[in-house]
Every structure is written in structure tokens, then in C-alpha cells.
Amino acid sequence: MTLGIVVMAKQPAPGRVKTRLAVTIGDTAACAVYEALLWETLRRARKTGFSVRISLDGPADSPFATKLKARDFVIEQQHNGDLGERLKHALHAPTRLVALGADCVVFDPAWIRAAASAPEPAMVGPTDDGGYWAVGGNFHNRALAPLLFDRMTWSVPTVFGATTARLQSAGIPMHQLPQCYDVDTEDDLQRLLRDPRCSPQLRHELMRISGPIAP
């Protein structure tokens, strides 16, 4: 079965992205880290062999958007509203879709390929902090997006639990992808640098930005 991937991305700008990380490494370095993580996410997403489009929180005619288009990425502007409204708009097509953030860069493309052919109509990948790094499913079912995204409390450690509870209550089976972690703080960044799943290219770039791996 095929699958469409939507990467939820922000326009990289100092002071606008990775604000928790910026507390310790500064706005400019945190912005550079975010951009490196985004490119790695896009690289891994493309390795699945599925189509990848970008839902961008920022101008579609910016220099960064132009850079994305130069690499043949399809871009659409993110919808206004909370994360739920933005996800619901990004996943509006009546097909099988999954949304990824740009904070988890150790996922295996094979996980996404397995989710594409899974029989369950919903898919979610949990993170260590109680959220999720991937969410999607078969949106031929018009009830799925409202169930996943409407009236959800975001940025709390109960998002994954609340999502699975909603699906269970509605009788909708869920394919659970392997658990990952987001890179939001300097501790997370150091964890990533030590992680053997971090690509050598990304590790080199992150060490150039933030310095060597802490002992």
C-alpha cells in the first residue's frame, strides 16, 4: 500500500524555533540545529520511497522555501490555529497519510513502510515525553481527523495516551510505530550525538554547530 508523508515544518528563524534549546546554546545555534534536523527528517522521509510534501509555517516565497522547492519538495502553507487545526488541514486528502515533525531524526524509514501496509486504519508513533513523532492513517474515513485532532490539549505529556484512548473508545484499531525521542533541549541534543542511529552527516553538522559531544 502507498502512503503520503507530510512533514510539519517551521520557517527557520533565530528566536522562533528550538527556543528551549536556545536557552543554553543561543538563538542562532538553536536555529541552525533545527534546520539540520529538518533536512535529516526530509532525507529519511524520502528514503521510504513515498511522496513527501511540506506543510510550512512561514512564507511560501521565502529564501528557505525556495531552497526546498529547488530540491523538488512540494510546499503548502500551514493552516492557522492550534496544532490540531494545522494537522487536520495538512492531512485533509482522502487517502492514507502520515504527518511527521522535524524533532525526531532517528526513525527508520522501514518503520514508515511497515505502517503503510499495516491493516489498522490509524497509526501513531509515541515519544519519550508522552507526545508523538508521527500520526496518521486512512483519511478516507472522514471521522478520523476530528477524532485525532479536535479539542486535544497539546504540549502536555498526555497527548499520546489521550490519542490512543480516543481511538480505543471509537473502536478504531491503531498501528503503533516504535517509540522515539524529540530533540528539544541540550540534553536531548547530546543524547542524539551519542545515538548510533544518528547519521554521520548529521552528527558532523551538529558538532560543527554546537561543539563536541559532552563527556
Secondary structure in CASP SS format (residue, H / E / C, confidence):
PFRMAT SS
TARGET T0000
AUTHOR 0000-0000-0000
METHOD secondary structure of the structure
MODEL  1
M C 1.00
T C 1.00
L C 1.00
G E 1.00
I E 1.00
V E 1.00
V E 1.00
M E 1.00
A E 1.00
K E 1.00
Q C 1.00
P C 1.00
A C 1.00
P C 1.00
G C 1.00
R C 1.00
V C 1.00
K C 1.00
T H 1.00
R H 1.00
L H 1.00
A H 1.00
V H 1.00
T H 1.00
I H 1.00
G C 1.00
D H 1.00
T H 1.00
A H 1.00
A H 1.00
C H 1.00
A H 1.00
V H 1.00
Y H 1.00
E H 1.00
A H 1.00
L H 1.00
L H 1.00
W H 1.00
E H 1.00
T H 1.00
L H 1.00
R H 1.00
R H 1.00
A H 1.00
R H 1.00
K H 1.00
T C 1.00
G C 1.00
F C 1.00
S E 1.00
V E 1.00
R E 1.00
I E 1.00
S E 1.00
L E 1.00
D E 1.00
G C 1.00
P C 1.00
A C 1.00
D C 1.00
S C 1.00
P H 1.00
F H 1.00
A H 1.00
T H 1.00
K H 1.00
L H 1.00
K H 1.00
A H 1.00
R C 1.00
D C 1.00
F C 1.00
V E 1.00
I E 1.00
E E 1.00
Q E 1.00
Q C 1.00
H C 1.00
N C 1.00
G C 1.00
D C 1.00
L H 1.00
G H 1.00
E H 1.00
R H 1.00
L H 1.00
K H 1.00
H H 1.00
A H 1.00
L C 1.00
H C 1.00
A C 1.00
P C 1.00
T C 1.00
R E 1.00
L E 1.00
V E 1.00
A E 1.00
L E 1.00
G C 1.00
A C 1.00
D C 1.00
C C 1.00
V C 1.00
V C 1.00
F C 1.00
D C 1.00
P H 1.00
A H 1.00
W H 1.00
I H 1.00
R H 1.00
A H 1.00
A H 1.00
A H 1.00
S H 1.00
A C 1.00
P C 1.00
E C 1.00
P C 1.00
A E 1.00
M E 1.00
V E 1.00
G E 1.00
P E 1.00
T E 1.00
D C 1.00
D C 1.00
G C 1.00
G C 1.00
Y E 1.00
W E 1.00
A E 1.00
V E 1.00
G E 1.00
G E 1.00
N E 1.00
F C 1.00
H C 1.00
N C 1.00
R C 1.00
A C 1.00
L H 1.00
A H 1.00
P H 1.00
L H 1.00
L H 1.00
F H 1.00
D C 1.00
R C 1.00
M C 1.00
T C 1.00
W C 1.00
S C 1.00
V C 1.00
P C 1.00
T C 1.00
V H 1.00
F H 1.00
G H 1.00
A H 1.00
T H 1.00
T H 1.00
A H 1.00
R H 1.00
L H 1.00
Q H 1.00
S H 1.00
A H 1.00
G C 1.00
I C 1.00
P C 1.00
M E 1.00
H E 1.00
Q E 1.00
L C 1.00
P C 1.00
Q C 1.00
C E 1.00
Y C 1.00
D C 1.00
V C 1.00
D C 1.00
T C 1.00
E H 1.00
D H 1.00
D H 1.00
L H 1.00
Q H 1.00
R H 1.00
L H 1.00
L H 1.00
R H 1.00
D C 1.00
P C 1.00
R C 1.00
C C 1.00
S C 1.00
P H 1.00
Q H 1.00
L H 1.00
R H 1.00
H H 1.00
E H 1.00
L H 1.00
M H 1.00
R H 1.00
I H 1.00
S H 1.00
G C 1.00
P C 1.00
I C 1.00
A C 1.00
P C 1.00
END
